[in-house]
Amino acid sequence: MTNKFTGKSPFNQAPNYGWSKYIGLGSQLIVGLLVTLYLGKKLDVYFNKHSFFAWVAPSLFILIVLISVVRDTQKKK
């Protein structure tokens, strides 16, 4: 069985693992959001606030991640 466009067998090609880095990044974001949400709820109970830190902590996490992504993807001079 060969590919009619390239003439190569699909079994001899190297596997493409480009998607694996995105799975890693996604899982890090999910874990980070869950941890900050948990800590925010604990801080709400400790300081007797109603859902203040549960909103602020994940929002700060998202802001910090976005800033680091922009800095990492900017062109170096």
N, C-alpha and C positions, 0 to 999 in steps of 0.2 A: 504494500500500500504506500503510494507516494503522493505528495501534494502536487496537483497539476500545475500550480503556479511556480513553485520553487524546485520541484523535482526531488525534494528531500523527504525522507521518511519522518513522520511526526514523532516516532519513538527514539530517534537519534538526536533530537534537539534538546538543548539544556533547559531545565525547568525555569520558569519565570517566577521569582519570589519578590517582585517589586511591591506587591500588595502587603507583604508581611510588615513592612515598616509602618504602614498606615494602621494596621491592626494594633501594633504596639503603641503608637501615638494615641489612638482612640481609647485604648484601655487605660493608659496613663491619665487621660483627661477624665474619664469616668471615675476612676479611683480617687483622683484629686478632688473632684466635685463632691463625691460621697464623704470623703474625710472632712472637708471643710464644712459641709452641711452638718455632719455629726458634731464637730467641734462648735459650730455656731449654735446648735440646739443646746449643747451643754453649757455654753456661756450664757444663753438666754435664761436657763434655769438658775444658774449661779447668780447672775446680776438682776434677776427677777424682771426681765424685759419680755415683751411679747413679740416674738419673731423678728427681732431687730438683727441680732448677730447671725441668725439663720439665713438672712438675705445678704448681709454685708460680706460675710466671709466667702461664700461662693462667688459673689460679684468681684471681689478683690482678686480672687484666684483667676477668674476669667480675664480680667484686665491685665494681670501680670503675665499670663500665658500669651495673650495677644501682643503685648509689648516685646516679649522675648522672641516671638516668631517674626515680628517685623524687623527687629535688630539682627536676627540670624539670617534673614533672607535679603537684606540690603547688600548692594554691591560694595565690595571693599575698594578703597581708593589706593 
